[in-house]
Amino acid sequence: MLTLYSFGPAANSLKPLLALYEKGLEFTPRFVDPTRFEHHEDWFKAINPRGQVPALDHDGHIITESTVICEYLEDAFPDAPRLRPADPVQIAEMRVWTKWVDEYFCWCVSTIGWERMIGPMARKLSDAEFEEKLKHIPIPEQQAKWRSARTGFPQAVLDEEMRKIRVSIDRLEKRLSQSLWLAGEAYTLADICNFAIANGMQHGYADIVNKTATPHLVAWIERINARPAVQAMFAKSKSEMPARPSATAA
Ligand SMILES: N[C@@H](CCC(=O)N[C@@H](CS)C(=O)NCC(=O)O)C(=O)O
């Protein structure tokens, strides 16, 4: 039995949701509500002591880290449609892209997302409420990030993260001007993991991600959104999620 704990179809949670639907695997979705700080509750920290989503429960084995979950699904369900190339050179190419999104692309987008979304959420809390919430966050770096989001990240940090976002966008555009998919000739985890972060940038970063400046990147985002599994995933996940006042950032 598979259960996926997630914030719903965005950011890191989107990666395993896309993989599960693309592979046609039955699973129980368990939406963890970030607006109620559910991921910092003891019941969830018993599942992932880092208090972060996504987390996969497969017959009682807990797998964490979004990209690792996707690779795990490939290993555990090799007969389902493949999302990893067969050729070792292409597998290496795929992993360069998944490593890059985890170590670079995701972080700059995350900081701007925290500034835009977590900051206002944190400022709604009184000082006492905020300090109480912080006590339940297990990762010291995440506590510091909450503090920075509440006060607002320094402008120099935001400028640097925007520079890295532009580097990321250029890198994706360049690659996608040469080939339909990021690694090899087919849709793979390289596409899934980068799309999870890039999808929506055509709205949230419309000045730098648009049909004029980045035609290949926008076409790739549209191509992935048109996939039947992706459409089914968004439709089903959104209908299954409890109504929430606002979404959150990675
Ligand atoms: N490296 C982890 C990062 C997970 C992560 O940052 N998850 C976010 C949601 S996309 C989260 O749980 N944020 C809440 C928090 O850290 O307090 C992964 O790829 O799974």
The ligand as a Tripos MOL2 file, in Angstrom:
@<TRIPOS>MOLECULE
LIG
   20    19     1     0     0
SMALL
NO_CHARGES

@<TRIPOS>ATOM
      1 N1         14.7610   18.3810    0.1360 N.3       1 LIG1
      2 C1         13.3900   18.1740    0.4870 C.3       1 LIG1
      3 C2         12.7480   19.5180    0.7210 C.3       1 LIG1
      4 C3         11.3280   19.3810    1.1860 C.3       1 LIG1
      5 C4         10.6760   20.7310    1.3980 C.2       1 LIG1
      6 O1         11.3220   21.7830    1.4080 O.2       1 LIG1
      7 N2          9.3560   20.6690    1.5320 N.am      1 LIG1
      8 C5          8.6110   21.8680    1.7610 C.3       1 LIG1
      9 C6          7.3540   21.8820    0.9330 C.3       1 LIG1
     10 S1          7.7010   21.9350   -0.8060 S.3       1 LIG1
     11 C7          8.1930   21.9050    3.2260 C.2       1 LIG1
     12 O2          7.8830   20.8980    3.8070 O.2       1 LIG1
     13 N3          8.2040   23.1150    3.7620 N.am      1 LIG1
     14 C8          7.7980   23.3760    5.0910 C.3       1 LIG1
     15 C9          8.9140   23.6550    6.0140 C.2       1 LIG1
     16 O3         10.0680   23.3630    5.7030 O.co2     1 LIG1
     17 O4          8.6240   24.1650    7.1090 O.co2     1 LIG1
     18 C10        12.6630   17.4090   -0.6250 C.2       1 LIG1
     19 O5         13.0570   17.5440   -1.7870 O.co2     1 LIG1
     20 O6         11.7070   16.6810   -0.3470 O.co2     1 LIG1
@<TRIPOS>BOND
     1     1     2 1
     2     2     3 1
     3     2    18 1
     4     3     4 1
     5     4     5 1
     6     5     6 2
     7     5     7 1
     8     7     8 1
     9     8     9 1
    10     8    11 1
    11     9    10 1
    12    11    12 2
    13    11    13 1
    14    13    14 1
    15    14    15 1
    16    15    16 2
    17    15    17 1
    18    18    19 2
    19    18    20 1
@<TRIPOS>SUBSTRUCTURE
     1 LIG1         1 GROUP 0 **** ****
